[in-house]
């Protein structure tokens, strides 16, 4: 792999990773509401989502979507449904929090991890990163890495 291409990829990836998005907000919110353990598990859930995205990209999800654009529609709809679910749950929990007698709802650590993974999988920024951005830096031929 050309070192200039690798350097460009590392710099661009770092800049994209530093931009806050739903993943970072989810980790921070869970860390504040549930403590250090919830924050760490939320971060681990996000990392699990990234590993799933990486595996999907490595096994050709991008090629599948190019060959069958309907697959991208399915991914978009699944992400939209999940984001709507998160919005409804947040709205319902915020209404319950306004009642003076209701104790604050705490999410189990297992549920925090699962929700973090699903939030990352539904994050459009991550999906676009793996489907549109990463392939620009993938080389073919004798100079491709790994050899």
Buried (B, 14 or more C-beta within 10 A) or exposed (E): BEEEBEEEBEEBBEEBBEEEBBBBEBBBBBBEBBEEEBBBBBBBBBBBBBEBBEEBBEEEBBEEBEEEEEEBEEBEEEBEEBBEEBEEEEEEEEEEEEEEEEEEEEBEBEEBBBBBBBBBBBBBBBBEBBBEBBEEBEEEEEEEEEE
